[in-house]
Amino acid sequence: MKTICIAFFLLTYSITYAQDTTPQHKVEALKSLIKIEKNDGKKLKLLDRVTDFLIDYPKLGYDSISRVTIDYAIQLDSFNIASRNIQNRINYYNNTLGKPEEGIVIFNTYFKTLKDHITDRNIAGFYIDTGDCYYNQRQLDTAISYYNKAKKFAIKAGNDRVKAFAILRHGYAYFDQGNFTKASLNTQEASEIFIKIEDTLNIIASKNSLAIIYSSNDFFDEAEQERLETIALAKAFKSYAQLTSIYLNAAADKQKQNLKKEEIIYIQKAEKENKKSNYFDYFHPIILQAFVIAYAENDSINKAKFYYKALKEDKRNTEGIYESKYYRASAHLAFAEKDFPNALKWGTKYLDLVRGLDHIPNIEMGEAFLAKVYQKLNQYDLAYIHLTASKKIEDSIKSSQKNKALSYYQTLYETNKRDQKIENQKTEIELLDIENKHKAELLWGSIILLIALFSIIYLWRSRKYSRKNVQLQKTFAQDLIHSVEAERKRISSELHDSVGQSLLLIKNKIFLENENNNDTSLVDGAIDEVRTISQQLHPFQFEKLGLIKSVKNTIVNFQKNSDIFYSEDIDIETLNIPKDNEIFIYRMLQECLNNVEKHSDAKACAISVEDLKDAVLFQIKDNGIGFDLTENTELLNSLGMKTIKERAKLIGAQLSIDSIKGKGTTIQIKVQKK
C-alpha cells in the first residue's frame, strides 16, 4: 500500500510535463533568459517555469534552483508561488529522495511564515504533503491528524479535488493500521468525488486502492474486477507509472494465491511500463525486489541472484524507503538457497524494521516468514510463536478468520505433549462438528431458499392476475362506452329518420285534409322534441359538420335555452386528431356544459380550443360557485364525471379540473395530435 500511496501522489498531486527530447537545452535556454531579465516579476515567472520543468529532471539541478525560486518569491511577497514550490520540494524529498524527515524540516521552516498570506487551498496542500512525510515515517496517527487539517481547509476553500486527496490519504493510513473498514469507506468516498469532478487520473488511483483493500481481505475476484477496470483507464490515459504500480499490486495478489507464473508475468508487465514512465528511478528498486522474491519462490535461483545483484549495485536501492524491501528480498533468496541461518538473519532484520514502522500487513508477512524458517531449522517452539503472532494479526484485521492452520501448526510443533493422539482426535471431532454444522446450515438454507422461491412465484402470479383483471375491467369499460355510443347513434338515427319523418308526414296530412283546421302545434312540438332528443343522443350532422362546427352548434343551442351567457373562442380550422376520437371529445364537452347548467350557478361560460405544437387543448371555464376539490368528492365521482374520465382514458387525453370556491371552475382536455 505504501508503494501505491507514494506513486499515485507523485502522479496526481505534482505538476508534470511531457518529456522533452533535449531537457538540458531547454533548461539552459531558460537560465539565459533569467540572467538578462531586469523585471523582478518576469524573472520570478521564469524561475517558477524552470523549477516546474526540473521536477521531472531533478538531476539537472532541481534542488538548488527550487530553493532560489522559493526565497525570491518570498522576497517579492509572491507567497502563493512560494507555497506551491515549497510543496513540490517537500514532495521531492519525501517521495523522490526517500527522505521524509527532510520534508518535515522544510514544512517547519516555511509554513509559519506563509500560512497567514496564502490561500486555504495551498494550506490544505501543505498539510497533505507533510502528512505524507509522517506517513512514510510510519507516524500514522500524526499523518491522520494532518490529513484531517487538509480536509478542513479544502472544504473551506471549496476545492473538492484537494478534499478528495485528503480523504484518500486518510484511507491509506487506515489501511496500514489494519483498519480495512475505515480504509474502504474513505477510499470509496474519495473515488465518488473524483468521478463527480471527472478526474480520471485520481479515479484510477482510488480504484486501484480499493483493489488492494479487497485483495488484503482475500476477496481476489472483487480485486481483479476493480483492477481490470483500472488498467483499461490507465492505458487509455497513457499513465505508465500508474500501470507500473497496478501491475506490481496484481503480482502481489498472485503471490498470495501461490500463482507463481502469473506473478512473474505481472512483474514483467510492470517493468515494461516503468521504462516509459517518468518515475523509473522510484519503481526500479521495487521491481528488482519483486523479481528476486518471485524467482526465488519459483525455484529459479540463478535468475533470482541476477536481479539481487542488480538490486545491490546501487546503494540507494537498499536504503531509506527501500530498506525493508531489500531485507525481504535477501531473506527470500537465502531461504530458496536453503541457507536458513542467513534467511533467519535477514528475516529478523526485516521484521524488526517493519515493527518499528508499525506497518501491520508487513509485520504479519514477517512473522509468517520466520515461522517457515524456524520450521526448517526444526525449532518448532519458536516457529509456533511466530505463526501464532502472524495469525493473531491476521485475525485482528480480518475479524472472521478460521484457525484451522493455527490449530494444525500448534499440534505439529508442541511435540512435548503426551496426549498428542487425544489432541488429534479432538481436532477431528471439531472438524466433524463444523462439517455437520455446515450441512445443517446448507439444509436450512435450501429450505429457506425454496420457501422464498415459492413466495416470489406466488406473488408474481398474483400480481400478473391483478394486472390482467385491471386490464379486463378497463377493456370492458371501453367496450361499454363504444357500445353506448353506437346504440345512441342508432336510436338517434331512428328518431330522426323514421319517427321524425313519420311525424312530418302526419303534419302534412293534417294540413292537407283539414282545410279549416290548420292547428298543427302539437305535431310541431312533437317533431321539435324528437329532433332535440335525437340531437342529444347523437348529433345527426356530426359526420358532415365535424367536431368544431358541432361544438359551435351545441354552444348556440345551450345559449337559446339558458340564462348563462356562453361565448366561444374557436378559430381553429383543422384539428389533426384521430377521427374516431372526435365523438368522444364532443361527448366530454357536452357533459361539461351540462354540468355548468346544472351545478355552477354561473353567469357566464367561455369555451376555447387552442392549437398547440403536439396537441389540441379544449377548455371550458365558468364563473360560478366552484367547489373544493378535497371536499366535494361526490361531484367528482358522479356518473357524468366518471364518464368524462373514462372517455379521456379511452383516447389517451389529459384531463385536468381546477376549481376554487366562489371563483368558478376550469376544465381542460388535452388531446395528442396524430
C-alpha positions as CSV (number, residue, x, y, z in Angstrom):
1,M,0.0,0.0,0.0
2,K,2.9,2.3,0.7
3,T,4.1,1.9,-2.9
4,I,0.7,2.8,-4.2
5,C,0.3,5.9,-1.9
6,I,3.6,7.4,-3.0
7,A,3.3,6.6,-6.6
8,F,-0.2,7.9,-7.1
9,F,0.6,11.0,-5.1
10,L,3.5,11.8,-7.3
11,L,1.3,11.3,-10.4
12,T,-1.7,13.2,-9.3
13,Y,-0.6,16.0,-7.0
14,S,2.5,17.4,-8.6
15,I,2.7,19.2,-11.9
16,T,4.0,17.1,-14.8
17,Y,5.2,17.9,-18.3
18,A,5.7,15.9,-21.5
19,Q,9.2,14.7,-21.8
20,D,11.4,17.0,-23.9
21,T,13.9,15.3,-26.1
22,T,16.5,17.9,-25.1
23,P,15.8,18.9,-21.5
24,Q,19.3,20.2,-20.8
25,H,19.0,22.6,-23.8
26,K,15.6,23.9,-22.5
27,V,16.9,24.5,-19.0
28,E,20.0,26.4,-20.3
29,A,17.7,28.5,-22.5
30,L,15.5,29.4,-19.6
31,K,18.5,30.2,-17.4
32,S,19.9,32.5,-20.1
33,L,16.5,34.4,-20.1
34,I,16.6,34.7,-16.3
35,K,20.1,36.3,-16.4
36,I,19.2,39.0,-18.8
37,E,15.7,39.7,-17.3
38,K,15.6,43.0,-15.3
39,N,11.9,43.0,-14.3
40,D,11.5,41.2,-10.9
41,G,8.0,39.8,-11.7
42,K,9.0,38.4,-15.0
43,K,12.2,37.0,-13.6
44,L,10.2,35.2,-10.9
45,K,7.9,33.7,-13.5
46,L,10.9,32.4,-15.5
47,L,12.3,30.9,-12.3
48,D,9.0,29.3,-11.5
49,R,8.8,27.9,-15.0
50,V,12.2,26.3,-15.0
51,T,11.6,24.9,-11.5
52,D,8.4,23.2,-12.7
53,F,10.3,21.8,-15.6
54,L,13.1,20.4,-13.5
55,I,10.7,18.4,-11.2
56,D,10.8,15.7,-13.9
57,Y,14.6,16.1,-14.4
58,P,15.9,16.6,-10.8
59,K,19.5,15.7,-11.8
60,L,19.7,18.9,-13.9
61,G,19.7,21.0,-10.7
62,Y,16.2,21.0,-9.3
63,D,17.3,21.1,-5.7
64,S,19.3,24.3,-5.9
65,I,17.1,26.3,-8.3
66,S,13.9,25.4,-6.4
67,R,15.5,26.9,-3.2
68,V,16.4,30.1,-5.1
69,T,12.9,30.3,-6.6
70,I,11.2,30.0,-3.1
71,D,13.4,32.6,-1.5
72,Y,13.0,35.0,-4.4
73,A,9.2,34.6,-4.3
74,I,9.1,35.3,-0.6
75,Q,11.3,38.4,-1.1
76,L,8.7,39.7,-3.7
77,D,5.8,38.8,-1.4
78,S,4.6,36.2,-4.0
79,F,3.6,33.9,-1.3
80,N,1.3,31.5,-3.3
81,I,4.1,30.9,-5.8
82,A,6.5,30.2,-2.9
83,S,3.9,27.9,-1.4
84,R,3.5,25.8,-4.5
85,N,7.2,25.4,-4.9
86,I,7.7,24.5,-1.2
87,Q,5.0,21.8,-1.5
88,N,6.8,20.4,-4.6
89,R,10.1,20.5,-2.7
90,I,8.6,18.6,0.3
91,N,7.2,16.1,-2.2
92,Y,10.6,15.7,-3.9
93,Y,12.4,15.0,-0.6
94,N,9.7,12.7,0.7
95,N,8.9,10.6,-2.4
96,T,11.8,11.0,-4.9
97,L,14.7,11.0,-2.5
98,G,13.0,8.9,0.2
99,K,13.9,11.4,2.9
100,P,10.6,12.2,4.6
101,E,12.3,13.7,7.7
102,E,13.8,16.4,5.4
103,G,10.3,17.1,4.0
104,I,9.1,17.8,7.6
105,V,12.1,20.2,8.2
106,I,11.1,22.1,5.0
107,F,7.5,22.4,6.3
108,N,8.6,23.7,9.7
109,T,11.0,26.2,8.1
110,Y,8.5,27.9,5.9
111,F,4.9,27.2,7.0
112,K,4.6,29.7,9.9
113,T,5.9,32.5,7.7
114,L,3.5,31.7,4.9
115,K,0.2,30.5,6.5
116,D,-1.3,34.0,7.0
117,H,-0.5,35.0,3.4
118,I,-1.6,32.0,1.3
119,T,-4.9,30.6,0.1
120,D,-6.8,27.9,2.0
121,R,-6.2,25.6,-0.9
122,N,-2.4,26.0,-0.5
123,I,-2.7,25.5,3.2
124,A,-4.5,22.2,2.6
125,G,-1.7,21.2,0.1
126,F,0.9,21.9,2.8
127,Y,-0.9,19.6,5.2
128,I,-1.3,16.8,2.7
129,D,2.4,16.9,1.7
130,T,3.6,16.9,5.3
131,G,1.1,14.3,6.2
132,D,2.7,12.1,3.5
133,C,6.1,12.6,5.2
134,Y,4.8,11.4,8.5
135,Y,3.0,8.6,6.7
136,N,6.3,7.4,5.2
137,Q,7.9,7.7,8.6
138,R,5.1,5.4,9.8
139,Q,3.8,8.0,12.3
140,L,0.3,7.2,11.2
141,D,-1.6,8.9,13.9
142,T,0.2,12.2,13.2
143,A,-0.3,11.7,9.4
144,I,-4.0,11.3,10.0
145,S,-4.2,14.5,12.0
146,Y,-2.5,16.4,9.1
147,Y,-4.9,14.8,6.6
148,N,-7.8,16.0,8.8
149,K,-6.5,19.5,8.8
150,A,-6.0,19.3,5.0
151,K,-9.6,18.2,4.6
152,K,-10.9,21.1,6.8
153,F,-9.0,23.8,4.7
154,A,-10.0,22.1,1.4
155,I,-13.7,22.3,2.4
156,K,-13.1,25.9,3.4
157,A,-11.6,26.6,0.0
158,G,-14.5,24.8,-1.7
159,N,-11.9,22.6,-3.5
160,D,-13.4,19.1,-3.9
161,R,-10.3,17.7,-5.6
162,V,-8.0,18.6,-2.7
163,K,-10.6,17.4,-0.3
164,A,-10.7,14.0,-2.0
165,F,-6.9,13.8,-1.9
166,A,-7.0,14.3,1.9
167,I,-9.8,11.6,2.3
168,L,-7.8,9.2,0.1
169,R,-4.6,9.7,2.1
170,H,-6.7,9.0,5.2
171,G,-7.7,5.7,3.7
172,Y,-4.1,4.8,3.1
173,A,-3.2,5.4,6.7
174,Y,-6.2,3.4,8.0
175,F,-5.1,0.5,5.7
176,D,-1.6,0.5,7.1
177,Q,-3.2,0.4,10.6
178,G,-5.1,-2.7,9.6
179,N,-8.5,-0.9,9.8
180,F,-9.8,-2.1,6.4
181,T,-13.4,-1.0,7.0
182,K,-12.4,2.7,7.5
183,A,-9.9,2.4,4.7
184,S,-12.6,1.1,2.3
185,L,-15.1,3.8,3.3
186,N,-12.6,6.7,2.8
187,T,-11.3,5.3,-0.5
188,Q,-14.9,4.9,-1.8
189,E,-15.8,8.4,-0.7
190,A,-12.7,9.8,-2.4
191,S,-13.5,7.8,-5.6
192,E,-17.1,9.2,-5.7
193,I,-15.7,12.8,-5.6
194,F,-13.1,12.1,-8.3
195,I,-15.9,10.6,-10.5
196,K,-18.1,13.6,-9.9
197,I,-15.4,16.0,-10.9
198,E,-14.3,13.7,-13.8
199,D,-10.7,13.5,-12.6
200,T,-9.6,10.3,-14.5
201,L,-6.1,10.1,-13.0
202,N,-7.4,10.0,-9.5
203,I,-10.3,7.7,-10.4
204,I,-7.5,5.3,-11.4
205,A,-5.7,5.9,-8.1
206,S,-8.8,5.3,-5.9
207,K,-10.0,2.3,-7.8
208,N,-6.5,0.7,-7.5
209,S,-6.5,1.3,-3.8
210,L,-9.9,-0.4,-3.5
211,A,-8.4,-3.4,-5.3
212,I,-5.6,-3.6,-2.8
213,I,-8.1,-3.4,0.1
214,Y,-10.2,-6.2,-1.4
215,S,-7.1,-8.5,-2.0
216,S,-5.9,-7.8,1.5
217,N,-9.1,-9.4,2.7
218,D,-8.7,-12.3,0.2
219,F,-11.6,-11.0,-2.0
220,F,-9.5,-11.7,-5.1
221,D,-12.3,-11.8,-7.6
222,E,-13.5,-8.4,-6.5
223,A,-9.9,-7.1,-6.6
224,E,-9.4,-8.5,-10.1
225,Q,-12.6,-6.8,-11.3
226,E,-11.6,-3.4,-9.9
227,R,-8.0,-3.8,-11.3
228,L,-9.1,-4.7,-14.8
229,E,-11.3,-1.5,-15.0
230,T,-8.3,0.5,-13.6
231,I,-5.9,-1.0,-16.1
232,A,-8.2,-0.1,-19.0
233,L,-8.5,3.5,-17.7
234,A,-4.7,3.8,-17.2
235,K,-3.9,2.5,-20.7
236,A,-6.4,5.0,-22.2
237,F,-4.8,7.8,-20.2
238,K,-1.2,6.5,-21.0
239,S,-0.4,6.7,-17.3
240,Y,2.6,4.5,-17.4
241,A,3.6,5.0,-13.8
242,Q,0.2,4.1,-12.6
243,L,0.2,1.0,-14.8
244,T,3.5,0.0,-13.3
245,S,2.1,0.3,-9.7
246,I,-1.1,-1.6,-10.7
247,Y,0.8,-4.5,-12.2
248,L,3.0,-4.7,-9.1
249,N,0.0,-5.0,-6.9
250,A,-1.5,-7.6,-9.2
251,A,1.7,-9.6,-8.9
252,A,1.4,-9.4,-5.1
253,D,-2.1,-10.8,-5.3
254,K,-0.9,-13.7,-7.5
255,Q,1.9,-14.4,-4.9
256,K,-0.7,-14.6,-2.1
257,Q,-2.7,-17.1,-4.3
258,N,0.5,-19.1,-5.0
259,L,0.2,-18.5,-8.7
260,K,3.9,-18.0,-9.4
261,K,4.0,-17.9,-13.2
262,E,1.2,-15.3,-13.3
263,E,3.1,-13.3,-10.6
264,I,6.2,-13.2,-12.8
265,I,4.2,-12.1,-15.8
266,Y,2.7,-9.2,-14.0
267,I,6.2,-8.1,-12.7
268,Q,7.4,-8.2,-16.3
269,K,4.5,-6.1,-17.4
270,A,5.4,-3.6,-14.6
271,E,9.0,-3.5,-15.8
272,K,7.9,-2.8,-19.4
273,E,5.6,0.1,-18.4
274,N,8.2,1.5,-16.0
275,K,10.6,2.0,-18.9
276,K,8.1,4.5,-20.4
277,S,7.5,6.2,-17.0
278,N,8.9,9.4,-15.7
279,Y,9.2,7.7,-12.3
280,F,11.6,4.9,-13.4
281,D,14.1,5.6,-10.6
282,Y,11.4,5.3,-8.0
283,F,9.9,2.0,-9.2
284,H,13.1,0.3,-10.4
285,P,14.3,-1.0,-6.9
286,I,10.7,-2.2,-6.1
287,I,10.6,-4.2,-9.4
288,L,14.1,-5.7,-8.8
289,Q,13.0,-6.8,-5.3
290,A,9.8,-8.3,-6.7
291,F,11.7,-10.3,-9.3
292,V,14.1,-11.6,-6.6
293,I,11.3,-13.0,-4.4
294,A,9.2,-14.3,-7.3
295,Y,12.1,-16.2,-8.9
296,A,13.4,-17.4,-5.6
297,E,10.0,-18.9,-4.7
298,N,9.7,-20.3,-8.3
299,D,13.0,-22.3,-7.9
300,S,14.8,-20.1,-10.4
301,I,17.7,-19.4,-8.2
302,N,20.0,-18.1,-10.9
303,K,17.5,-15.5,-12.1
304,A,16.8,-14.5,-8.6
305,K,20.6,-14.0,-8.0
306,F,20.8,-12.0,-11.2
307,Y,18.2,-9.5,-10.0
308,Y,19.6,-9.5,-6.5
309,K,23.0,-8.4,-7.9
310,A,21.3,-5.6,-9.8
311,L,19.5,-4.6,-6.7
312,K,22.7,-4.3,-4.7
313,E,24.6,-2.4,-7.4
314,D,23.1,1.0,-6.4
315,K,23.3,1.8,-2.7
316,R,20.1,3.8,-3.0
317,N,18.2,0.6,-3.7
318,T,18.9,-0.7,-0.3
319,E,18.4,2.4,1.9
320,G,15.6,4.7,3.0
321,I,12.2,3.7,1.8
322,Y,13.7,0.6,0.0
323,E,15.5,-0.8,3.1
324,S,12.7,-3.1,4.2
325,K,12.2,-4.4,0.6
326,Y,16.0,-5.1,0.4
327,Y,15.9,-7.1,3.7
328,R,12.9,-9.1,2.5
329,A,14.4,-9.9,-0.9
330,S,17.6,-11.0,0.9
331,A,15.7,-13.3,3.2
332,H,13.7,-15.0,0.5
333,L,16.8,-15.6,-1.7
334,A,18.6,-17.1,1.3
335,F,15.6,-19.3,2.0
336,A,15.5,-20.5,-1.6
337,E,19.2,-21.4,-1.4
338,K,18.4,-23.3,1.8
339,D,20.7,-21.0,3.7
340,F,18.3,-20.9,6.6
341,P,20.7,-19.2,9.1
342,N,21.1,-16.2,6.7
343,A,17.3,-16.4,5.9
344,L,16.8,-16.1,9.7
345,K,19.2,-13.1,9.9
346,W,17.6,-11.2,7.1
347,G,14.0,-12.1,8.1
348,T,14.7,-10.9,11.6
349,K,16.1,-7.6,10.4
350,Y,13.0,-7.2,8.1
351,L,10.6,-7.9,11.0
352,D,12.4,-5.6,13.4
353,L,12.3,-2.8,10.8
354,V,8.6,-3.1,9.9
355,R,7.7,-3.4,13.6
356,G,9.4,-0.1,14.2
357,L,7.4,1.4,11.3
358,D,4.2,-0.1,12.7
359,H,3.3,-1.5,9.3
360,I,0.7,-4.1,10.3
361,P,0.4,-6.1,7.0
362,N,4.2,-6.3,6.6
363,I,4.6,-7.4,10.3
364,E,2.1,-10.2,9.5
365,M,4.3,-11.3,6.5
366,G,7.5,-11.0,8.6
367,E,6.1,-13.2,11.3
368,A,4.8,-15.8,8.9
369,F,8.2,-15.9,7.1
370,L,10.1,-16.5,10.3
371,A,7.7,-19.3,11.2
372,K,8.7,-21.1,8.0
373,V,12.4,-20.5,8.7
374,Y,12.2,-21.9,12.3
375,Q,10.3,-24.9,11.0
376,K,13.2,-25.6,8.6
377,L,15.6,-25.2,11.5
378,N,13.4,-27.7,13.5
379,Q,12.8,-25.1,16.2
380,Y,9.1,-25.8,16.4
381,D,8.5,-23.9,19.6
382,L,9.8,-20.6,18.0
383,A,8.0,-21.4,14.7
384,Y,4.8,-21.8,16.7
385,I,5.4,-18.4,18.5
386,H,5.8,-16.6,15.2
387,L,3.0,-18.4,13.4
388,T,0.7,-17.5,16.4
389,A,1.7,-13.9,16.2
390,S,1.1,-13.9,12.4
391,K,-2.4,-15.5,12.8
392,K,-3.2,-13.1,15.6
393,I,-2.6,-10.1,13.4
394,E,-4.5,-11.8,10.5
395,D,-7.5,-12.5,12.8
396,S,-7.4,-9.0,14.3
397,I,-7.5,-7.2,10.9
398,K,-9.9,-9.6,9.1
399,S,-12.0,-10.4,12.2
400,S,-13.5,-13.5,10.8
401,Q,-10.6,-15.9,10.1
402,K,-10.9,-19.6,10.8
403,N,-8.0,-21.0,12.7
404,K,-7.5,-24.4,11.1
405,A,-3.9,-23.7,10.1
406,L,-3.1,-22.4,13.5
407,S,-4.5,-25.5,15.2
408,Y,-2.5,-27.6,12.8
409,Y,0.8,-26.0,13.5
410,Q,0.1,-25.9,17.2
411,T,-0.4,-29.6,17.1
412,L,2.7,-30.1,14.9
413,Y,5.1,-28.0,17.0
414,E,4.0,-29.0,20.5
415,T,6.0,-32.2,20.4
416,N,6.3,-32.3,24.2
417,K,2.6,-33.1,24.7
418,R,2.0,-36.6,26.0
419,D,-1.6,-36.7,24.8
420,Q,-0.9,-35.8,21.2
421,K,-3.2,-38.6,19.9
422,I,-6.1,-37.3,22.0
423,E,-5.4,-33.8,20.7
424,N,-5.6,-35.0,17.1
425,Q,-8.9,-36.8,17.9
426,K,-10.3,-33.6,19.4
427,T,-9.3,-31.8,16.2
428,E,-11.0,-34.4,14.1
429,I,-14.2,-34.2,16.2
430,E,-14.2,-30.4,15.9
431,L,-13.8,-30.6,12.2
432,L,-16.7,-33.2,12.1
433,D,-18.8,-30.8,14.2
434,I,-18.0,-28.0,11.8
435,E,-18.9,-30.2,8.8
436,N,-22.2,-31.2,10.4
437,K,-22.9,-27.6,11.2
438,H,-22.3,-26.7,7.6
439,K,-24.5,-29.5,6.4
440,A,-27.3,-28.3,8.7
441,E,-26.8,-24.7,7.6
442,L,-26.9,-25.8,4.0
443,L,-30.1,-27.8,4.6
444,W,-31.9,-24.9,6.3
445,G,-30.5,-22.5,3.7
446,S,-32.0,-24.7,0.9
447,I,-35.4,-24.9,2.7
448,I,-35.5,-21.1,3.2
449,L,-34.4,-20.6,-0.5
450,L,-37.3,-22.9,-1.7
451,I,-39.8,-21.0,0.5
452,A,-38.5,-17.7,-0.8
453,L,-38.7,-19.1,-4.4
454,F,-42.3,-20.3,-4.0
455,S,-43.2,-17.0,-2.4
456,I,-41.8,-15.0,-5.3
457,I,-43.6,-17.2,-7.8
458,Y,-46.9,-16.8,-5.9
459,L,-46.5,-13.0,-5.6
460,W,-45.5,-12.8,-9.3
461,R,-48.6,-14.8,-10.4
462,S,-50.9,-12.8,-8.1
463,R,-49.6,-9.5,-9.4
464,K,-49.9,-10.8,-13.0
465,Y,-53.5,-11.9,-12.3
466,S,-54.3,-8.5,-10.7
467,R,-52.9,-6.6,-13.7
468,K,-54.8,-8.9,-16.1
469,N,-58.0,-8.2,-14.1
470,V,-57.5,-4.5,-14.2
471,Q,-56.9,-4.6,-17.9
472,L,-60.1,-6.7,-18.4
473,Q,-62.1,-4.1,-16.4
474,K,-60.5,-1.3,-18.4
475,T,-61.3,-3.1,-21.7
476,F,-64.9,-3.8,-20.5
477,A,-65.4,-0.1,-19.7
478,Q,-64.1,1.0,-23.0
479,D,-66.2,-1.6,-24.9
480,L,-69.3,-0.4,-22.9
481,I,-68.7,3.2,-23.9
482,H,-68.2,2.2,-27.5
483,S,-71.5,0.2,-27.4
484,V,-73.4,3.0,-25.7
485,E,-72.2,5.4,-28.4
486,A,-73.1,3.1,-31.2
487,E,-76.6,2.5,-29.6
488,R,-77.1,6.2,-29.2
489,K,-76.2,6.7,-32.8
490,R,-78.6,4.0,-33.9
491,I,-81.5,5.4,-31.8
492,S,-80.8,9.0,-32.9
493,S,-80.9,7.9,-36.5
494,E,-84.1,6.0,-35.9
495,L,-85.8,9.0,-34.2
496,H,-84.6,11.4,-36.9
497,D,-85.1,9.3,-40.0
498,S,-88.1,7.2,-39.0
499,V,-90.1,8.8,-36.2
500,G,-89.3,12.4,-37.3
501,Q,-90.2,11.7,-40.9
502,S,-93.5,9.9,-39.8
503,L,-94.5,12.9,-37.7
504,L,-93.7,15.2,-40.6
505,L,-96.0,13.2,-42.9
506,I,-98.7,13.3,-40.3
507,K,-98.4,17.0,-40.1
508,N,-98.7,17.4,-43.8
509,K,-101.7,15.1,-44.0
510,I,-103.5,17.1,-41.3
511,F,-102.7,20.3,-43.1
512,L,-104.0,18.9,-46.4
513,E,-107.1,17.1,-45.3
514,N,-108.4,19.7,-42.8
515,E,-108.6,22.9,-44.7
516,N,-110.3,24.7,-42.0
517,N,-108.1,23.4,-39.2
518,N,-104.5,24.4,-39.6
519,D,-103.6,24.0,-36.0
520,T,-100.5,21.6,-36.1
521,S,-98.9,23.0,-33.0
522,L,-99.0,19.6,-31.2
523,V,-97.3,17.8,-34.1
524,D,-94.8,20.6,-34.4
525,G,-93.9,20.3,-30.7
526,A,-93.5,16.5,-31.1
527,I,-91.3,17.0,-34.1
528,D,-89.1,19.5,-32.2
529,E,-88.9,17.2,-29.2
530,V,-87.9,14.3,-31.3
531,R,-85.2,16.4,-33.0
532,T,-83.9,17.6,-29.7
533,I,-83.7,14.1,-28.3
534,S,-82.0,12.9,-31.5
535,Q,-79.5,15.7,-31.3
536,Q,-78.7,15.0,-27.7
537,L,-78.3,11.3,-28.4
538,H,-76.1,11.8,-31.4
539,P,-75.8,15.0,-33.5
540,F,-77.2,13.8,-36.8
541,Q,-75.0,16.1,-38.8
542,F,-71.8,15.3,-36.8
543,E,-70.2,13.2,-39.6
544,K,-70.9,16.0,-42.1
545,L,-70.1,19.1,-40.0
546,G,-67.2,17.7,-38.0
547,L,-66.3,18.3,-34.3
548,I,-65.6,22.1,-34.5
549,K,-68.9,23.1,-36.1
550,S,-70.8,20.6,-34.0
551,V,-69.4,22.1,-30.8
552,K,-70.3,25.6,-32.1
553,N,-73.9,24.5,-32.8
554,T,-74.1,22.9,-29.4
555,I,-73.0,26.2,-27.7
556,V,-75.7,28.1,-29.8
557,N,-78.3,25.6,-28.6
558,F,-77.3,25.9,-25.0
559,Q,-77.4,29.7,-25.3
560,K,-81.0,29.6,-26.7
561,N,-82.3,27.7,-23.7
562,S,-80.2,29.2,-20.8
563,D,-79.7,32.3,-18.7
564,I,-76.0,31.7,-18.8
565,F,-74.0,33.8,-21.3
566,Y,-72.0,31.4,-23.4
567,S,-69.0,32.6,-25.5
568,E,-66.6,30.7,-27.6
569,D,-63.0,31.3,-28.9
570,I,-62.7,28.7,-31.6
571,D,-60.7,29.9,-34.6
572,I,-59.0,26.6,-35.5
573,E,-60.0,25.1,-38.8
574,T,-58.4,21.6,-38.8
575,L,-57.8,19.5,-35.6
576,N,-55.3,16.9,-36.9
577,I,-56.5,14.4,-34.3
578,P,-57.8,10.8,-35.0
579,K,-61.3,11.0,-36.5
580,D,-62.6,8.2,-34.2
581,N,-61.7,10.3,-31.1
582,E,-63.8,13.3,-32.1
583,I,-67.2,11.9,-31.0
584,F,-65.7,11.2,-27.5
585,I,-64.3,14.7,-27.3
586,Y,-67.7,16.0,-28.2
587,R,-69.4,13.9,-25.5
588,M,-66.9,15.2,-22.9
589,L,-67.6,18.8,-23.9
590,Q,-71.3,18.2,-23.9
591,E,-71.2,16.6,-20.4
592,C,-69.1,19.5,-19.1
593,L,-71.7,22.1,-20.5
594,N,-74.5,20.0,-18.9
595,N,-72.6,20.3,-15.5
596,V,-72.3,24.1,-16.0
597,E,-76.1,24.3,-16.5
598,K,-77.0,22.0,-13.6
599,H,-74.4,22.8,-10.9
600,S,-72.4,26.0,-11.5
601,D,-74.9,28.9,-10.9
602,A,-72.7,30.8,-13.3
603,K,-73.4,34.0,-15.1
604,A,-71.0,33.3,-18.0
605,C,-69.2,30.3,-19.5
606,A,-66.3,30.5,-22.1
607,I,-65.4,27.6,-24.4
608,S,-62.0,27.7,-26.2
609,V,-60.0,25.4,-28.5
610,E,-56.2,26.1,-28.8
611,D,-53.9,24.5,-31.3
612,L,-50.6,23.5,-29.6
613,K,-47.5,22.1,-31.1
614,D,-48.2,18.4,-30.4
615,A,-51.8,18.6,-29.1
616,V,-55.1,20.4,-29.1
617,L,-56.4,21.9,-25.9
618,F,-60.1,22.2,-25.2
619,Q,-61.1,24.4,-22.2
620,I,-64.5,25.1,-20.5
621,K,-64.3,27.9,-17.9
622,D,-67.2,29.3,-15.9
623,N,-67.5,32.0,-13.2
624,G,-69.9,30.0,-11.0
625,I,-69.8,29.0,-7.3
626,G,-67.0,26.5,-7.8
627,F,-66.2,23.8,-5.3
628,D,-63.4,22.5,-3.1
629,L,-61.7,19.5,-4.8
630,T,-60.7,18.0,-1.5
631,E,-64.2,18.2,0.0
632,N,-66.7,17.7,-2.8
633,T,-65.8,14.2,-3.8
634,E,-69.4,13.4,-4.5
635,L,-69.4,15.7,-7.6
636,L,-66.0,14.4,-8.8
637,N,-67.2,10.8,-8.5
638,S,-70.6,11.4,-10.1
639,L,-71.7,9.3,-13.1
640,G,-71.1,12.2,-15.5
641,M,-67.6,12.9,-14.3
642,K,-66.8,9.2,-14.3
643,T,-67.9,9.1,-17.9
644,I,-65.7,12.1,-18.8
645,K,-62.7,10.4,-17.1
646,E,-63.3,7.1,-18.8
647,R,-63.6,8.7,-22.2
648,A,-60.4,10.6,-21.6
649,K,-58.6,7.4,-20.7
650,L,-60.0,5.7,-23.8
651,I,-58.5,8.2,-26.2
652,G,-55.4,8.9,-24.1
653,A,-56.3,12.5,-23.3
654,Q,-55.1,14.5,-20.3
655,L,-58.0,15.7,-18.2
656,S,-57.5,18.4,-15.5
657,I,-60.1,20.0,-13.2
658,D,-59.3,23.3,-11.4
659,S,-62.0,24.8,-9.1
660,I,-62.0,27.4,-6.4
661,K,-64.9,28.0,-4.1
662,G,-66.7,31.2,-5.1
663,K,-64.5,31.8,-8.2
664,G,-65.6,29.2,-10.7
665,T,-64.3,26.0,-12.4
666,T,-62.0,25.4,-15.3
667,I,-61.8,22.0,-17.1
668,Q,-59.1,21.3,-19.7
669,I,-58.9,18.4,-22.1
670,K,-55.6,18.0,-23.9
671,V,-55.7,15.6,-26.9
672,Q,-52.5,14.5,-28.7
673,K,-52.3,15.0,-32.4
674,K,-51.8,12.2,-34.9
